[in-house]
Amino acid sequence: MPAMDSPPSRPVSDIREHAAQLLATTSALAELGIADARVVLDYMTPSRVGAGAVFMQEGETIHTDYMVLLLDGEVRVDTGATAPREGTVVGVIGPGSLIGEMGLLDGGPRSATCTAATDLLVAVMARDSLRRLMDEHPGVAARLLLAISKRMADRLRENNRKLKTLAQVSRALQQELDATHAINQRLLG
């Protein structure tokens, strides 16, 4: 992850409570209770990201073993970019969103590019912090991992639904092309 500024001057207890509430929301990990969220936050590092900064790059394979909880600001998510601002915008996400949880689990290449649309306040969890959480609070870590797994399964189901719809549209277009081709063949033949 690129270098980030120090956390804001707001009192740490306010930031921590705000972060715990966001972590336990529907957009993050609703299955994680507020008490568990507070424990998880002990293993996360608050940071700032300046507007315009790319903090995750699609295809990136070095230092991908972390996830980010967005506490404040908006992030633009793009895929298919070969240069800045050339990809397809797949979403703009706000506070309470988790970004990069697949990388936290497997350290694999990033699947999208994330750019700070505004100044951001984030909390970062690296894999080594997750391992410490597993050693020191195995129950909380298990609930965190189950919540992340459920979130990823929900996204996979949604992507499968979108793929089915795309396949149906593709079949309908192919039928239209076949019909047009048949008409052209008769007219020319």
Sequence and secondary structure as in RCSB ss.txt:
>XXXX:A:sequence
MPAMDSPPSRPVSDIREHAAQLLATTSALAELGIADARVVLDYMTPSRVGAGAVFMQEGETIHTDYMVLLLDGEV
RVDTGATAPREGTVVGVIGPGSLIGEMGLLDGGPRSATCTAATDLLVAVMARDSLRRLMDEHPGVAARLLLAISK
RMADRLRENNRKLKTLAQVSRALQQELDATHAINQRLLG
>XXXX:A:secstr
    B   SS HHHHHHHHHHHHTSTTS TTS HHHHHHHHTT EEEEE TT EEE TT  SS  EEEEEEES E
EEEES SSTT SEEEEEE TT EE HHHHHH    SSEEEESS EEEEEEEHHHHHHHHHH HHHHHHHHHHHHH
HHHHHHHHHHHHHHHHHHHHHHHHHHHHHHHHHHHHHH 
